[in-house]
Amino acid sequence: MNPFEHLGIEPGADEREIKRAYARKLKIRRPDEDLEAFQALREAYELCLEYARNSDSITLPTMRGATDLAIDLATNPPPAPDPEAVAALARAHNARSEWTSRATDHSWERRAFAEATALASSEREFNPHTFLKEFDQAAQRLPAKRLHEWLRERPELYAIDHQRAVASVLIAHLRRRDPAIYLEQLSITLCYFGFDIPDVYYDDMPQPYRGLYIMSRERGLDLRVFDPDDLPDWKPATRWEIIKVLSSFLLLSTVLVTMVWEICNRLGFK
């Protein structure tokens, strides 16, 4: 199987297609679930990129098992290495080593996805102010829990630089916002973008957090948290569950009547 087949794309695909295919595969090839499959995916991704960037000078790469490769080398010694091919392999190895050194971080998936979509993201420059306009619209219609999910699912925020760009203008944007976002929305938004919020009462917070929390507190309670769609699923009781409850109640009533009857007999009541 050649690396293009491993990614599920046609041979000769350009870098954009390769990175998008890699991003799709990342969702089902997690290193914490199947490290070998993830490493094979990463190898295929790097080989495809190397081929796409040097398609005029190298042949289509093939992924082979270690045993088959050893037998092939033993029977057919390779010719003298081409300096350009050696340099290309060195670049691929350095890129793999650099990525592996970062893969132990808990944010491996976000880093990998950001790397895979870097080409598509560069086609249009990220504008934090444009993003915050979309954020305002989302905050207007979504309660805190769903707003947090919305932030986590935004592909442009997978890039750490984009998160920092938003964080640099977020406080000023929230202070100008009218009406202010709700209190719980404010907390999850600041935490998501890495602000270190002190665990103290609002009035004791340093600025600018204190002003933001006071504005959100004055707006009141977000009644959307009581939306039935956000509550746990409720299912009507089945017939057997109703019979079970009624039987328990009947048994309890019988025991209670019997106890009262015996107490009355002991006390001499007739």
C-alpha positions in Angstrom: 0.0 0.0 0.0 1.4 3.4 -0.9 1.0 6.3 1.5 -1.7 8.0 -0.7 -3.9 4.9 -0.4 -3.2 4.9 3.4 -4.7 8.5 3.5 -7.5 7.5 1.2 -6.6 10.0 -1.6 -5.5 9.7 -5.2 -1.7 9.6 -6.0 -0.5 13.0 -7.0 -2.8 14.9 -4.7 -1.6 18.4 -3.8 -0.6 19.5 -0.3 -4.0 20.9 0.5 -5.7 17.5 -0.2 -3.0 15.7 1.7 -3.4 17.8 4.8 -7.2 17.7 4.7 -7.1 13.9 4.4 -4.7 13.7 7.3 -7.0 15.8 9.4 -9.9 13.5 8.7 -7.9 10.4 9.6 -6.7 12.0 12.9 -10.2 11.7 14.2 -10.0 7.9 14.1 -6.3 7.3 14.6 -5.5 8.5 18.1 -2.1 7.7 19.7 -3.7 7.0 23.0 -5.9 4.3 21.4 -3.7 2.8 18.8 -0.1 4.1 18.7 1.1 1.9 15.9 -1.8 2.9 13.6 -1.2 6.6 14.4 2.6 6.3 13.7 1.8 4.6 10.3 -0.7 7.4 9.5 2.0 10.0 10.4 4.6 8.3 8.3 2.2 8.2 5.3 1.4 11.9 5.7 5.1 12.8 5.7 5.8 10.7 2.7 2.9 12.1 0.8 4.0 15.7 1.6 7.6 14.9 0.6 6.4 13.4 -2.7 4.0 16.4 -3.4 6.9 18.9 -2.8 9.4 16.9 -4.9 7.2 15.1 -7.4 9.6 15.9 -10.3 12.7 14.3 -8.6 11.4 11.3 -6.7 9.3 8.3 -7.5 6.0 7.4 -5.7 6.9 6.1 -2.2 5.7 2.8 -0.9 5.1 1.7 2.7 6.6 -1.8 3.2 7.1 -4.1 6.2 10.5 -4.2 7.8 11.0 -7.9 6.9 10.3 -7.4 3.2 12.5 -4.4 3.1 15.4 -6.3 4.7 15.1 -9.2 2.2 15.0 -6.7 -0.7 18.1 -4.9 0.5 20.0 -8.2 0.9 19.3 -9.4 -2.6 19.4 -6.1 -4.4 21.9 -3.7 -2.8 20.9 -0.1 -3.3 22.9 2.2 -5.6 24.9 5.1 -4.3 22.6 7.6 -2.6 21.5 10.7 -4.5 22.6 13.8 -2.5 19.2 15.5 -3.1 17.3 12.4 -1.9 19.5 12.2 1.2 18.7 15.9 2.0 15.0 15.3 1.5 15.0 12.3 3.8 16.9 14.3 6.4 14.3 17.1 6.3 11.5 14.5 6.7 13.3 12.9 9.6 13.9 16.2 11.4 10.2 17.1 10.9 9.1 13.8 12.4 11.5 14.1 15.4 10.3 17.6 16.1 6.7 16.6 16.0 7.3 13.5 18.2 9.0 15.6 20.8 5.7 17.7 21.1 3.4 14.7 20.9 3.6 13.9 24.6 1.8 17.2 25.4 -1.9 16.7 26.3 -2.8 19.0 23.4 -1.3 16.6 20.8 -4.6 16.4 18.9 -5.0 20.1 18.6 -1.4 20.6 17.6 -1.6 17.8 15.0 -4.9 19.1 13.6 -3.6 22.7 13.4 -0.5 21.4 11.5 -2.7 19.5 9.1 -4.9 22.4 8.4 -2.2 25.1 8.3 -2.3 25.4 4.5 -6.0 25.9 4.4 -5.9 28.4 7.2 -3.2 30.5 5.5 -5.4 31.0 2.5 -7.4 33.6 4.5 -5.7 35.6 7.3 -7.3 35.0 10.7 -8.9 38.2 12.1 -9.7 38.0 15.8 -12.2 40.8 15.5 -14.2 39.0 12.9 -14.1 35.9 15.0 -15.4 37.8 18.0 -18.4 39.0 16.0 -19.3 35.4 15.4 -18.7 34.7 19.1 -21.2 37.5 20.0 -23.8 35.9 17.8 -23.1 32.5 19.4 -23.3 33.9 22.9 -26.6 35.5 22.1 -28.3 32.2 21.2 -26.4 29.6 23.2 -26.2 29.0 27.0 -22.8 28.5 28.7 -22.5 24.8 28.2 -23.3 25.0 24.4 -21.1 28.0 24.0 -18.2 26.1 25.4 -18.8 23.3 22.9 -19.0 25.9 20.1 -15.6 27.2 21.1 -14.1 23.7 21.2 -15.4 22.9 17.8 -14.1 26.0 16.0 -11.3 24.8 13.7 -9.6 28.2 13.6 -9.0 28.0 17.4 -7.0 24.8 17.0 -4.0 27.0 16.2 -2.4 28.3 19.4 -1.5 31.6 17.7 -5.1 32.2 16.8 -6.1 31.6 20.4 -3.5 34.1 21.6 -4.7 36.7 19.0 -8.3 36.4 20.3 -7.1 36.6 24.0 -5.2 39.8 23.3 -8.4 41.7 22.3 -11.0 39.7 24.3 -11.1 41.7 27.5 -11.5 45.0 25.6 -14.2 43.5 23.5 -16.2 42.1 26.4 -16.0 45.5 28.2 -17.5 47.2 25.2 -20.2 44.6 24.7 -23.8 45.6 25.4 -25.4 43.7 26.8 -22.7 41.8 28.7 -22.6 38.1 28.4 -24.0 36.0 31.2 -21.9 35.2 34.3 -21.4 31.5 33.5 -20.6 32.3 29.8 -18.0 34.8 31.0 -16.3 32.3 33.2 -16.0 29.5 30.6 -14.9 32.0 27.9 -12.0 33.5 30.0 -10.9 30.0 31.2 -11.0 28.7 27.6 -8.6 31.4 26.4 -6.2 30.9 29.3 -7.0 33.7 31.6 -6.0 33.0 35.2 -9.1 34.0 37.2 -8.5 34.3 41.0 -10.9 32.3 43.1 -12.3 35.2 45.1 -15.6 37.1 45.3 -16.2 39.5 42.4 -15.7 42.7 44.4 -12.2 41.5 45.5 -11.1 40.6 42.0 -8.4 42.8 40.3 -9.2 44.8 37.3 -10.2 44.2 34.5 -11.8 41.0 35.7 -13.8 42.7 38.4 -15.6 45.1 36.0 -16.5 42.2 33.7 -17.9 40.1 36.4 -19.9 43.0 37.9 -21.4 43.7 34.4 -22.3 40.1 33.9 -23.8 39.8 37.4 -26.0 42.8 36.8 -27.4 41.2 33.7 -29.0 38.5 35.9 -29.6 34.7 35.4 -29.4 33.0 32.1 -32.8 31.3 32.0 -31.7 29.2 29.0 -30.0 26.8 31.4 -33.5 25.5 32.1 -34.0 24.7 28.4 -35.5 21.1 28.2 -32.9 20.3 25.6 -30.2 20.9 28.1 -31.8 18.8 30.9 -31.1 15.0 31.2 -33.2 12.8 29.0 -36.5 11.8 30.8 -38.4 8.7 29.8 -41.9 7.9 30.9 -42.2 5.0 33.4 -43.1 1.6 31.9 -46.1 -0.5 33.0 -43.9 -2.8 35.1 -42.2 0.1 36.8 -45.6 1.5 37.8 -46.7 -1.9 39.1 -43.5 -2.3 41.0 -43.9 1.1 42.7 -47.6 0.5 43.6 -46.8 -3.0 45.0 -44.1 -1.5 47.2 -46.5 1.2 48.4 -49.2 -1.5 49.1 -46.8 -3.7 51.0 -45.7 -0.7 53.1 -49.3 0.3 53.9 -50.1 -3.3 55.0 -47.1 -3.4 57.3 -48.0 0.0 58.8 -51.7 -1.0 59.4 -50.5 -4.3 61.0 -48.1 -2.4 63.4 -50.9 0.0 64.4 -53.3 -2.8 65.0 -50.8 -4.6 67.3 -50.1 -1.4 69.2 -53.8 -0.9 69.8 -54.2 -4.4 71.1 -51.3 -4.1 73.5 -52.8 -0.9 74.9 -56.2 -2.5 75.4 -58.1 -0.6 72.7 -60.9 -2.5 71.2 
